Amino acid sequence: MNASDQLRFRAMVVHFNNPESMAGTVAHLAQVGFGRERIVVYDNGSEASKREQAREACAALGCEFVASAVNHGWGGAINDFLRSRGWQDDDLLLIAAHDARILAIDFAEIEREFSRPERLFVSPCTVNDMEGLYSAARAFWFRKAAPDAVSEVQVGHATACFARPSRLGEIGFDEEYFIYGCESEVFLRANDAGYVTTMLRSFVVDNAATDSSSDFCTRAFAINSMYTAWKRHGLGGALQRAGALAGSALRLRLAGDSSGSRIKLAAALYGVTHPRVGLRTYLRQRGRG
């Protein structure tokens, strides 16, 4: 069985300023079994030229194209798309980055997992076979995944993940993260609400590249990790996380990475002095959001 055999399977590709990668991802999704008419590309406030290139690519590929005038961030884009559609409880939506690649997939097994009402997400494995976890001090971190074919996990992988859109819309992504955090934090709140995330070894995804600079990623993850600690644990959690960032900064300094060290120390200080503030507010304060 492929996705085209089941009307309930749909796909959303979140695109920003990389029409070449997006077109490759759409073509790839069609190859692994998605009907092109059930794939929607959501352009998340790209530059005008990149947006038009993406629109033309989607027309040529035969998939739907939706453009936002502003960049909502990762979770904000998904929230906006979910609000724009009417969803049935048995609809299943693949949410994918514009450079995701599915290396293995079993649609029948994914459908079986969603036959359980407590399943909100079905997560892939990644090529490096890691499992996501969370703690106040370490924030989101990874360890080698259990060898089970099907396992329940605390935090799923968001590069290309299946969800029930009707219920995900009720929970929603926290848009204060903007990027690099909301895609992991939503799994924690889903668990708080009584839902379960399953990771399948028959579903494998790769995301070999990033469009963001190393310094931007380091800063974004660090600031958002402080925000998560405040949200879930209050002042005590924020201080734990700030201490961990300071320790990481010291190790980077000793290793000769003064730039990374400064970024992490600055993020820890910002997070302590700006309670419950994520990257979105940080960027706006600097005229970048």
ChimeraX commands (.cxc) that place a marker at each C-alpha (Angstrom):
marker #1 position 0.00,0.00,0.00 radius 0.5
marker #1 position 1.15,3.54,-0.66 radius 0.5
marker #1 position -0.27,6.89,0.42 radius 0.5
marker #1 position -2.19,7.25,-2.84 radius 0.5
marker #1 position -4.31,4.23,-1.88 radius 0.5
marker #1 position -5.62,6.02,1.21 radius 0.5
marker #1 position -7.38,9.37,1.06 radius 0.5
marker #1 position -6.51,10.00,4.68 radius 0.5
marker #1 position -2.76,10.45,3.95 radius 0.5
marker #1 position -1.68,13.99,3.06 radius 0.5
marker #1 position 1.61,15.89,3.20 radius 0.5
marker #1 position 2.63,19.45,4.05 radius 0.5
marker #1 position 6.09,20.72,3.07 radius 0.5
marker #1 position 7.25,23.85,4.92 radius 0.5
marker #1 position 9.32,25.95,2.52 radius 0.5
marker #1 position 11.56,28.97,3.08 radius 0.5
marker #1 position 13.94,30.43,0.48 radius 0.5
marker #1 position 15.08,27.14,-1.05 radius 0.5
marker #1 position 12.89,26.24,-4.04 radius 0.5
marker #1 position 15.42,23.76,-5.43 radius 0.5
marker #1 position 15.42,21.65,-2.27 radius 0.5
marker #1 position 11.64,21.95,-1.98 radius 0.5
marker #1 position 11.10,20.71,-5.54 radius 0.5
marker #1 position 13.38,17.77,-4.84 radius 0.5
marker #1 position 11.43,16.92,-1.70 radius 0.5
marker #1 position 8.05,17.06,-3.48 radius 0.5
marker #1 position 9.32,14.84,-6.29 radius 0.5
marker #1 position 10.76,12.48,-3.69 radius 0.5
marker #1 position 7.44,12.28,-1.77 radius 0.5
marker #1 position 5.68,11.37,-5.00 radius 0.5
marker #1 position 8.23,8.63,-5.62 radius 0.5
marker #1 position 7.67,7.05,-2.19 radius 0.5
marker #1 position 3.90,6.97,-2.64 radius 0.5
marker #1 position 2.22,10.32,-2.01 radius 0.5
marker #1 position -0.22,11.53,-4.64 radius 0.5
marker #1 position 0.99,14.91,-5.89 radius 0.5
marker #1 position -2.53,16.32,-5.51 radius 0.5
marker #1 position -2.33,15.54,-1.78 radius 0.5
marker #1 position 0.93,17.43,-1.24 radius 0.5
marker #1 position 0.76,21.08,-0.16 radius 0.5
marker #1 position 3.80,23.35,-0.14 radius 0.5
marker #1 position 3.47,26.14,2.41 radius 0.5
marker #1 position 5.79,29.02,1.58 radius 0.5
marker #1 position 6.69,30.65,4.88 radius 0.5
marker #1 position 7.41,34.26,3.90 radius 0.5
marker #1 position 10.21,33.61,1.42 radius 0.5
marker #1 position 11.87,36.41,-0.55 radius 0.5
marker #1 position 9.72,37.36,-3.55 radius 0.5
marker #1 position 11.99,35.75,-6.16 radius 0.5
marker #1 position 12.31,32.51,-4.17 radius 0.5
marker #1 position 8.56,32.43,-3.56 radius 0.5
marker #1 position 7.80,32.75,-7.26 radius 0.5
marker #1 position 10.34,30.07,-8.14 radius 0.5
marker #1 position 8.65,27.80,-5.61 radius 0.5
marker #1 position 5.20,28.62,-7.02 radius 0.5
marker #1 position 6.36,27.75,-10.56 radius 0.5
marker #1 position 7.98,24.52,-9.36 radius 0.5
marker #1 position 4.77,23.44,-7.64 radius 0.5
marker #1 position 2.72,24.16,-10.76 radius 0.5
marker #1 position 5.11,22.00,-12.78 radius 0.5
marker #1 position 5.04,19.24,-10.17 radius 0.5
marker #1 position 1.24,19.24,-9.85 radius 0.5
marker #1 position 1.03,19.98,-6.12 radius 0.5
marker #1 position -0.77,22.75,-4.25 radius 0.5
marker #1 position 1.09,25.93,-3.31 radius 0.5
marker #1 position 0.13,28.24,-0.43 radius 0.5
marker #1 position 2.06,31.45,0.28 radius 0.5
marker #1 position 2.25,33.41,3.51 radius 0.5
marker #1 position 3.17,37.09,3.37 radius 0.5
marker #1 position 5.22,36.76,6.58 radius 0.5
marker #1 position 7.60,34.23,8.09 radius 0.5
marker #1 position 5.70,32.66,10.99 radius 0.5
marker #1 position 8.58,30.45,12.06 radius 0.5
marker #1 position 8.39,26.65,11.89 radius 0.5
marker #1 position 5.57,26.04,14.34 radius 0.5
marker #1 position 3.70,29.19,13.37 radius 0.5
marker #1 position 3.61,28.08,9.73 radius 0.5
marker #1 position 2.15,24.72,10.70 radius 0.5
marker #1 position -0.40,26.37,13.02 radius 0.5
marker #1 position -1.48,28.71,10.23 radius 0.5
marker #1 position -1.87,25.85,7.76 radius 0.5
marker #1 position -3.81,23.69,10.23 radius 0.5
marker #1 position -6.23,26.55,10.96 radius 0.5
marker #1 position -6.86,27.07,7.25 radius 0.5
marker #1 position -8.32,23.58,6.65 radius 0.5
marker #1 position -11.15,21.47,7.93 radius 0.5
marker #1 position -9.80,18.19,9.31 radius 0.5
marker #1 position -11.47,14.87,10.04 radius 0.5
marker #1 position -10.27,12.90,13.04 radius 0.5
marker #1 position -8.97,10.10,10.81 radius 0.5
marker #1 position -6.91,12.39,8.55 radius 0.5
marker #1 position -3.16,11.76,8.71 radius 0.5
marker #1 position -0.69,14.49,7.78 radius 0.5
marker #1 position 3.01,14.19,7.04 radius 0.5
marker #1 position 4.71,17.45,8.06 radius 0.5
marker #1 position 8.07,17.76,6.32 radius 0.5
marker #1 position 10.93,20.21,6.01 radius 0.5
marker #1 position 11.77,21.35,2.49 radius 0.5
marker #1 position 14.92,19.22,2.47 radius 0.5
marker #1 position 13.58,16.02,4.05 radius 0.5
marker #1 position 14.25,12.64,2.48 radius 0.5
marker #1 position 12.31,9.49,3.41 radius 0.5
marker #1 position 14.61,6.49,3.12 radius 0.5
marker #1 position 12.06,3.88,4.20 radius 0.5
marker #1 position 8.32,3.93,4.87 radius 0.5
marker #1 position 5.53,1.41,5.51 radius 0.5
marker #1 position 2.17,3.17,5.16 radius 0.5
marker #1 position 0.25,0.14,6.42 radius 0.5
marker #1 position 2.25,0.10,9.66 radius 0.5
marker #1 position 1.76,3.85,10.12 radius 0.5
marker #1 position -1.97,3.40,9.64 radius 0.5
marker #1 position -2.01,0.57,12.20 radius 0.5
marker #1 position -0.28,2.79,14.75 radius 0.5
marker #1 position -2.86,5.54,14.26 radius 0.5
marker #1 position -5.67,3.03,14.85 radius 0.5
marker #1 position -4.81,3.55,18.52 radius 0.5
marker #1 position -6.68,6.68,19.67 radius 0.5
marker #1 position -3.87,7.86,21.96 radius 0.5
marker #1 position -1.42,8.20,19.06 radius 0.5
marker #1 position -0.92,11.82,18.04 radius 0.5
marker #1 position 2.47,11.47,16.33 radius 0.5
marker #1 position 4.27,8.69,14.49 radius 0.5
marker #1 position 7.94,9.62,14.35 radius 0.5
marker #1 position 10.61,8.26,12.03 radius 0.5
marker #1 position 13.97,6.91,12.97 radius 0.5
marker #1 position 16.93,8.89,11.66 radius 0.5
marker #1 position 19.91,7.54,9.79 radius 0.5
marker #1 position 22.08,7.88,12.90 radius 0.5
marker #1 position 19.46,5.93,14.92 radius 0.5
marker #1 position 19.02,8.34,17.84 radius 0.5
marker #1 position 16.14,8.82,20.28 radius 0.5
marker #1 position 15.13,12.26,21.59 radius 0.5
marker #1 position 14.74,13.07,25.29 radius 0.5
marker #1 position 14.33,16.15,27.48 radius 0.5
marker #1 position 15.48,17.33,30.90 radius 0.5
marker #1 position 15.71,20.79,32.47 radius 0.5
marker #1 position 19.52,20.81,32.64 radius 0.5
marker #1 position 20.28,19.17,29.29 radius 0.5
marker #1 position 17.24,20.46,27.37 radius 0.5
marker #1 position 16.62,18.32,24.26 radius 0.5
marker #1 position 19.27,15.65,23.84 radius 0.5
marker #1 position 19.72,12.33,22.08 radius 0.5
marker #1 position 20.86,8.82,22.82 radius 0.5
marker #1 position 21.02,5.60,20.83 radius 0.5
marker #1 position 17.50,4.38,20.18 radius 0.5
marker #1 position 16.12,1.15,21.57 radius 0.5
marker #1 position 16.28,-1.74,19.07 radius 0.5
marker #1 position 12.52,-2.35,19.12 radius 0.5
marker #1 position 10.66,-2.14,15.80 radius 0.5
marker #1 position 8.04,0.04,17.51 radius 0.5
marker #1 position 8.83,2.13,20.58 radius 0.5
marker #1 position 7.19,4.93,22.53 radius 0.5
marker #1 position 9.45,7.97,22.79 radius 0.5
marker #1 position 9.42,11.19,24.79 radius 0.5
marker #1 position 10.46,13.39,21.85 radius 0.5
marker #1 position 9.99,12.53,18.17 radius 0.5
marker #1 position 11.94,13.64,15.10 radius 0.5
marker #1 position 10.35,16.54,13.23 radius 0.5
marker #1 position 12.17,16.51,9.88 radius 0.5
marker #1 position 9.25,14.49,8.47 radius 0.5
marker #1 position 6.72,13.27,11.02 radius 0.5
marker #1 position 3.11,12.05,10.78 radius 0.5
marker #1 position 0.42,13.63,12.97 radius 0.5
marker #1 position -3.34,13.71,13.42 radius 0.5
marker #1 position -3.96,17.27,12.19 radius 0.5
marker #1 position -7.34,17.64,13.92 radius 0.5
marker #1 position -5.83,17.03,17.35 radius 0.5
marker #1 position -2.51,18.70,16.65 radius 0.5
marker #1 position -4.46,21.84,15.80 radius 0.5
marker #1 position -5.99,21.77,19.28 radius 0.5
marker #1 position -2.57,21.57,20.96 radius 0.5
marker #1 position -0.71,23.83,18.54 radius 0.5
marker #1 position 2.95,24.77,18.35 radius 0.5
marker #1 position 4.30,27.44,20.70 radius 0.5
marker #1 position 5.20,30.27,18.32 radius 0.5
marker #1 position 7.47,32.04,20.81 radius 0.5
marker #1 position 10.23,29.60,19.82 radius 0.5
marker #1 position 10.07,30.71,16.17 radius 0.5
marker #1 position 12.50,27.94,15.13 radius 0.5
marker #1 position 14.76,25.33,16.74 radius 0.5
marker #1 position 12.73,24.30,19.77 radius 0.5
marker #1 position 9.01,24.30,18.99 radius 0.5
marker #1 position 9.39,21.19,16.83 radius 0.5
marker #1 position 10.58,19.26,19.91 radius 0.5
marker #1 position 8.60,20.97,22.69 radius 0.5
marker #1 position 5.25,20.10,21.09 radius 0.5
marker #1 position 5.92,16.41,21.82 radius 0.5
marker #1 position 6.23,17.19,25.54 radius 0.5
marker #1 position 2.88,18.98,25.65 radius 0.5
marker #1 position 1.26,16.22,23.64 radius 0.5
marker #1 position 2.45,13.78,26.28 radius 0.5
marker #1 position 1.15,16.11,29.03 radius 0.5
marker #1 position -2.26,15.92,27.32 radius 0.5
marker #1 position -2.24,12.12,27.41 radius 0.5
marker #1 position -1.07,11.41,23.86 radius 0.5
marker #1 position 1.67,9.00,22.84 radius 0.5
marker #1 position 4.44,9.39,20.25 radius 0.5
marker #1 position 5.56,6.21,18.51 radius 0.5
marker #1 position 8.84,5.81,16.65 radius 0.5
marker #1 position 8.95,3.18,13.89 radius 0.5
marker #1 position 12.08,1.53,12.55 radius 0.5
marker #1 position 10.26,0.93,9.26 radius 0.5
marker #1 position 10.03,4.73,8.81 radius 0.5
marker #1 position 13.47,6.31,8.24 radius 0.5
marker #1 position 14.19,9.95,7.42 radius 0.5
marker #1 position 17.33,11.90,6.62 radius 0.5
marker #1 position 17.99,15.64,6.83 radius 0.5
marker #1 position 21.61,16.02,5.82 radius 0.5
marker #1 position 21.84,19.81,5.62 radius 0.5
marker #1 position 20.71,23.01,7.31 radius 0.5
marker #1 position 20.06,26.42,5.75 radius 0.5
marker #1 position 21.09,28.30,8.91 radius 0.5
marker #1 position 24.59,29.25,10.04 radius 0.5
marker #1 position 26.23,27.38,12.88 radius 0.5
marker #1 position 26.28,30.47,15.12 radius 0.5
marker #1 position 22.58,31.16,14.49 radius 0.5
marker #1 position 21.66,27.56,15.32 radius 0.5
marker #1 position 23.74,27.61,18.51 radius 0.5
marker #1 position 22.15,30.88,19.67 radius 0.5
marker #1 position 18.62,29.80,18.77 radius 0.5
marker #1 position 18.85,26.42,20.50 radius 0.5
marker #1 position 20.40,27.97,23.61 radius 0.5
marker #1 position 17.87,30.79,23.99 radius 0.5
marker #1 position 14.96,28.45,23.35 radius 0.5
marker #1 position 16.34,25.91,25.81 radius 0.5
marker #1 position 16.17,28.59,28.51 radius 0.5
marker #1 position 12.59,29.37,27.47 radius 0.5
marker #1 position 11.62,25.69,27.76 radius 0.5
marker #1 position 13.21,25.44,31.20 radius 0.5
marker #1 position 11.23,28.46,32.42 radius 0.5
marker #1 position 8.01,27.12,30.92 radius 0.5
marker #1 position 8.24,23.65,32.40 radius 0.5
marker #1 position 10.22,24.12,35.61 radius 0.5
marker #1 position 10.18,27.77,36.60 radius 0.5
marker #1 position 13.16,29.59,38.09 radius 0.5
marker #1 position 14.81,26.42,39.39 radius 0.5
marker #1 position 14.80,24.85,35.95 radius 0.5
marker #1 position 16.04,28.03,34.33 radius 0.5
marker #1 position 18.99,28.19,36.73 radius 0.5
marker #1 position 19.80,24.52,36.06 radius 0.5
marker #1 position 19.81,25.16,32.34 radius 0.5
marker #1 position 21.86,28.36,32.69 radius 0.5
marker #1 position 24.45,26.45,34.70 radius 0.5
marker #1 position 24.64,23.75,32.04 radius 0.5
marker #1 position 25.09,26.37,29.31 radius 0.5
marker #1 position 27.85,28.05,31.32 radius 0.5
marker #1 position 29.62,24.71,31.71 radius 0.5
marker #1 position 29.32,24.04,27.99 radius 0.5
marker #1 position 30.66,27.53,27.27 radius 0.5
marker #1 position 33.70,26.85,29.44 radius 0.5
marker #1 position 34.41,23.58,27.64 radius 0.5
marker #1 position 34.15,25.35,24.28 radius 0.5
marker #1 position 36.51,28.06,25.48 radius 0.5
marker #1 position 39.08,25.50,26.57 radius 0.5
marker #1 position 38.73,23.80,23.18 radius 0.5
marker #1 position 39.48,27.07,21.40 radius 0.5
marker #1 position 35.93,27.89,20.25 radius 0.5
marker #1 position 35.62,31.40,21.66 radius 0.5
marker #1 position 32.66,32.30,19.40 radius 0.5
marker #1 position 30.55,29.37,20.53 radius 0.5
marker #1 position 31.53,30.03,24.14 radius 0.5
marker #1 position 30.41,33.68,23.96 radius 0.5
marker #1 position 27.11,32.74,22.31 radius 0.5
marker #1 position 26.20,30.21,24.99 radius 0.5
marker #1 position 27.16,32.52,27.87 radius 0.5
marker #1 position 25.15,35.35,26.33 radius 0.5
marker #1 position 22.15,33.06,25.84 radius 0.5
marker #1 position 22.31,31.90,29.47 radius 0.5
marker #1 position 22.43,35.51,30.69 radius 0.5
marker #1 position 19.61,36.55,28.36 radius 0.5
marker #1 position 17.46,33.62,29.48 radius 0.5
marker #1 position 17.94,34.38,33.18 radius 0.5
marker #1 position 17.19,38.10,32.76 radius 0.5
marker #1 position 14.26,37.59,30.34 radius 0.5
marker #1 position 11.96,35.00,31.93 radius 0.5
marker #1 position 9.70,33.01,29.59 radius 0.5
marker #1 position 11.08,34.62,26.43 radius 0.5
marker #1 position 12.10,32.67,23.35 radius 0.5
marker #1 position 13.85,33.38,20.07 radius 0.5
marker #1 position 10.90,35.22,18.52 radius 0.5
marker #1 position 11.03,38.00,21.14 radius 0.5
marker #1 position 14.84,38.00,21.05 radius 0.5
marker #1 position 14.80,38.63,17.28 radius 0.5
marker #1 position 12.10,41.29,17.52 radius 0.5
marker #1 position 14.05,43.15,20.18 radius 0.5
marker #1 position 16.91,43.31,17.71 radius 0.5
marker #1 position 14.73,44.39,14.81 radius 0.5
marker #1 position 14.97,41.05,13.02 radius 0.5
marker #1 position 11.51,39.59,13.54 radius 0.5
marker link #1:1,2 radius 0.2
marker link #1:2,3 radius 0.2
marker link #1:3,4 radius 0.2
marker link #1:4,5 radius 0.2
marker link #1:5,6 radius 0.2
marker link #1:6,7 radius 0.2
marker link #1:7,8 radius 0.2
marker link #1:8,9 radius 0.2
marker link #1:9,10 radius 0.2
marker link #1:10,11 radius 0.2
marker link #1:11,12 radius 0.2
marker link #1:12,13 radius 0.2
marker link #1:13,14 radius 0.2
marker link #1:14,15 radius 0.2
marker link #1:15,16 radius 0.2
marker link #1:16,17 radius 0.2
marker link #1:17,18 radius 0.2
marker link #1:18,19 radius 0.2
marker link #1:19,20 radius 0.2
marker link #1:20,21 radius 0.2
marker link #1:21,22 radius 0.2
marker link #1:22,23 radius 0.2
marker link #1:23,24 radius 0.2
marker link #1:24,25 radius 0.2
marker link #1:25,26 radius 0.2
marker link #1:26,27 radius 0.2
marker link #1:27,28 radius 0.2
marker link #1:28,29 radius 0.2
marker link #1:29,30 radius 0.2
marker link #1:30,31 radius 0.2
marker link #1:31,32 radius 0.2
marker link #1:32,33 radius 0.2
marker link #1:33,34 radius 0.2
marker link #1:34,35 radius 0.2
marker link #1:35,36 radius 0.2
marker link #1:36,37 radius 0.2
marker link #1:37,38 radius 0.2
marker link #1:38,39 radius 0.2
marker link #1:39,40 radius 0.2
marker link #1:40,41 radius 0.2
marker link #1:41,42 radius 0.2
marker link #1:42,43 radius 0.2
marker link #1:43,44 radius 0.2
marker link #1:44,45 radius 0.2
marker link #1:45,46 radius 0.2
marker link #1:46,47 radius 0.2
marker link #1:47,48 radius 0.2
marker link #1:48,49 radius 0.2
marker link #1:49,50 radius 0.2
marker link #1:50,51 radius 0.2
marker link #1:51,52 radius 0.2
marker link #1:52,53 radius 0.2
marker link #1:53,54 radius 0.2
marker link #1:54,55 radius 0.2
marker link #1:55,56 radius 0.2
marker link #1:56,57 radius 0.2
marker link #1:57,58 radius 0.2
marker link #1:58,59 radius 0.2
marker link #1:59,60 radius 0.2
marker link #1:60,61 radius 0.2
marker link #1:61,62 radius 0.2
marker link #1:62,63 radius 0.2
marker link #1:63,64 radius 0.2
marker link #1:64,65 radius 0.2
marker link #1:65,66 radius 0.2
marker link #1:66,67 radius 0.2
marker link #1:67,68 radius 0.2
marker link #1:68,69 radius 0.2
marker link #1:69,70 radius 0.2
marker link #1:70,71 radius 0.2
marker link #1:71,72 radius 0.2
marker link #1:72,73 radius 0.2
marker link #1:73,74 radius 0.2
marker link #1:74,75 radius 0.2
marker link #1:75,76 radius 0.2
marker link #1:76,77 radius 0.2
marker link #1:77,78 radius 0.2
marker link #1:78,79 radius 0.2
marker link #1:79,80 radius 0.2
marker link #1:80,81 radius 0.2
marker link #1:81,82 radius 0.2
marker link #1:82,83 radius 0.2
marker link #1:83,84 radius 0.2
marker link #1:84,85 radius 0.2
marker link #1:85,86 radius 0.2
marker link #1:86,87 radius 0.2
marker link #1:87,88 radius 0.2
marker link #1:88,89 radius 0.2
marker link #1:89,90 radius 0.2
marker link #1:90,91 radius 0.2
marker link #1:91,92 radius 0.2
marker link #1:92,93 radius 0.2
marker link #1:93,94 radius 0.2
marker link #1:94,95 radius 0.2
marker link #1:95,96 radius 0.2
marker link #1:96,97 radius 0.2
marker link #1:97,98 radius 0.2
marker link #1:98,99 radius 0.2
marker link #1:99,100 radius 0.2
marker link #1:100,101 radius 0.2
marker link #1:101,102 radius 0.2
marker link #1:102,103 radius 0.2
marker link #1:103,104 radius 0.2
marker link #1:104,105 radius 0.2
marker link #1:105,106 radius 0.2
marker link #1:106,107 radius 0.2
marker link #1:107,108 radius 0.2
marker link #1:108,109 radius 0.2
marker link #1:109,110 radius 0.2
marker link #1:110,111 radius 0.2
marker link #1:111,112 radius 0.2
marker link #1:112,113 radius 0.2
marker link #1:113,114 radius 0.2
marker link #1:114,115 radius 0.2
marker link #1:115,116 radius 0.2
marker link #1:116,117 radius 0.2
marker link #1:117,118 radius 0.2
marker link #1:118,119 radius 0.2
marker link #1:119,120 radius 0.2
marker link #1:120,121 radius 0.2
marker link #1:121,122 radius 0.2
marker link #1:122,123 radius 0.2
marker link #1:123,124 radius 0.2
marker link #1:124,125 radius 0.2
marker link #1:125,126 radius 0.2
marker link #1:126,127 radius 0.2
marker link #1:127,128 radius 0.2
marker link #1:128,129 radius 0.2
marker link #1:129,130 radius 0.2
marker link #1:130,131 radius 0.2
marker link #1:131,132 radius 0.2
marker link #1:132,133 radius 0.2
marker link #1:133,134 radius 0.2
marker link #1:134,135 radius 0.2
marker link #1:135,136 radius 0.2
marker link #1:136,137 radius 0.2
marker link #1:137,138 radius 0.2
marker link #1:138,139 radius 0.2
marker link #1:139,140 radius 0.2
marker link #1:140,141 radius 0.2
marker link #1:141,142 radius 0.2
marker link #1:142,143 radius 0.2
marker link #1:143,144 radius 0.2
marker link #1:144,145 radius 0.2
marker link #1:145,146 radius 0.2
marker link #1:146,147 radius 0.2
marker link #1:147,148 radius 0.2
marker link #1:148,149 radius 0.2
marker link #1:149,150 radius 0.2
marker link #1:150,151 radius 0.2
marker link #1:151,152 radius 0.2
marker link #1:152,153 radius 0.2
marker link #1:153,154 radius 0.2
marker link #1:154,155 radius 0.2
marker link #1:155,156 radius 0.2
marker link #1:156,157 radius 0.2
marker link #1:157,158 radius 0.2
marker link #1:158,159 radius 0.2
marker link #1:159,160 radius 0.2
marker link #1:160,161 radius 0.2
marker link #1:161,162 radius 0.2
marker link #1:162,163 radius 0.2
marker link #1:163,164 radius 0.2
marker link #1:164,165 radius 0.2
marker link #1:165,166 radius 0.2
marker link #1:166,167 radius 0.2
marker link #1:167,168 radius 0.2
marker link #1:168,169 radius 0.2
marker link #1:169,170 radius 0.2
marker link #1:170,171 radius 0.2
marker link #1:171,172 radius 0.2
marker link #1:172,173 radius 0.2
marker link #1:173,174 radius 0.2
marker link #1:174,175 radius 0.2
marker link #1:175,176 radius 0.2
marker link #1:176,177 radius 0.2
marker link #1:177,178 radius 0.2
marker link #1:178,179 radius 0.2
marker link #1:179,180 radius 0.2
marker link #1:180,181 radius 0.2
marker link #1:181,182 radius 0.2
marker link #1:182,183 radius 0.2
marker link #1:183,184 radius 0.2
marker link #1:184,185 radius 0.2
marker link #1:185,186 radius 0.2
marker link #1:186,187 radius 0.2
marker link #1:187,188 radius 0.2
marker link #1:188,189 radius 0.2
marker link #1:189,190 radius 0.2
marker link #1:190,191 radius 0.2
marker link #1:191,192 radius 0.2
marker link #1:192,193 radius 0.2
marker link #1:193,194 radius 0.2
marker link #1:194,195 radius 0.2
marker link #1:195,196 radius 0.2
marker link #1:196,197 radius 0.2
marker link #1:197,198 radius 0.2
marker link #1:198,199 radius 0.2
marker link #1:199,200 radius 0.2
marker link #1:200,201 radius 0.2
marker link #1:201,202 radius 0.2
marker link #1:202,203 radius 0.2
marker link #1:203,204 radius 0.2
marker link #1:204,205 radius 0.2
marker link #1:205,206 radius 0.2
marker link #1:206,207 radius 0.2
marker link #1:207,208 radius 0.2
marker link #1:208,209 radius 0.2
marker link #1:209,210 radius 0.2
marker link #1:210,211 radius 0.2
marker link #1:211,212 radius 0.2
marker link #1:212,213 radius 0.2
marker link #1:213,214 radius 0.2
marker link #1:214,215 radius 0.2
marker link #1:215,216 radius 0.2
marker link #1:216,217 radius 0.2
marker link #1:217,218 radius 0.2
marker link #1:218,219 radius 0.2
marker link #1:219,220 radius 0.2
marker link #1:220,221 radius 0.2
marker link #1:221,222 radius 0.2
marker link #1:222,223 radius 0.2
marker link #1:223,224 radius 0.2
marker link #1:224,225 radius 0.2
marker link #1:225,226 radius 0.2
marker link #1:226,227 radius 0.2
marker link #1:227,228 radius 0.2
marker link #1:228,229 radius 0.2
marker link #1:229,230 radius 0.2
marker link #1:230,231 radius 0.2
marker link #1:231,232 radius 0.2
marker link #1:232,233 radius 0.2
marker link #1:233,234 radius 0.2
marker link #1:234,235 radius 0.2
marker link #1:235,236 radius 0.2
marker link #1:236,237 radius 0.2
marker link #1:237,238 radius 0.2
marker link #1:238,239 radius 0.2
marker link #1:239,240 radius 0.2
marker link #1:240,241 radius 0.2
marker link #1:241,242 radius 0.2
marker link #1:242,243 radius 0.2
marker link #1:243,244 radius 0.2
marker link #1:244,245 radius 0.2
marker link #1:245,246 radius 0.2
marker link #1:246,247 radius 0.2
marker link #1:247,248 radius 0.2
marker link #1:248,249 radius 0.2
marker link #1:249,250 radius 0.2
marker link #1:250,251 radius 0.2
marker link #1:251,252 radius 0.2
marker link #1:252,253 radius 0.2
marker link #1:253,254 radius 0.2
marker link #1:254,255 radius 0.2
marker link #1:255,256 radius 0.2
marker link #1:256,257 radius 0.2
marker link #1:257,258 radius 0.2
marker link #1:258,259 radius 0.2
marker link #1:259,260 radius 0.2
marker link #1:260,261 radius 0.2
marker link #1:261,262 radius 0.2
marker link #1:262,263 radius 0.2
marker link #1:263,264 radius 0.2
marker link #1:264,265 radius 0.2
marker link #1:265,266 radius 0.2
marker link #1:266,267 radius 0.2
marker link #1:267,268 radius 0.2
marker link #1:268,269 radius 0.2
marker link #1:269,270 radius 0.2
marker link #1:270,271 radius 0.2
marker link #1:271,272 radius 0.2
marker link #1:272,273 radius 0.2
marker link #1:273,274 radius 0.2
marker link #1:274,275 radius 0.2
marker link #1:275,276 radius 0.2
marker link #1:276,277 radius 0.2
marker link #1:277,278 radius 0.2
marker link #1:278,279 radius 0.2
marker link #1:279,280 radius 0.2
marker link #1:280,281 radius 0.2
marker link #1:281,282 radius 0.2
marker link #1:282,283 radius 0.2
marker link #1:283,284 radius 0.2
marker link #1:284,285 radius 0.2
marker link #1:285,286 radius 0.2
marker link #1:286,287 radius 0.2
marker link #1:287,288 radius 0.2
marker link #1:288,289 radius 0.2
view
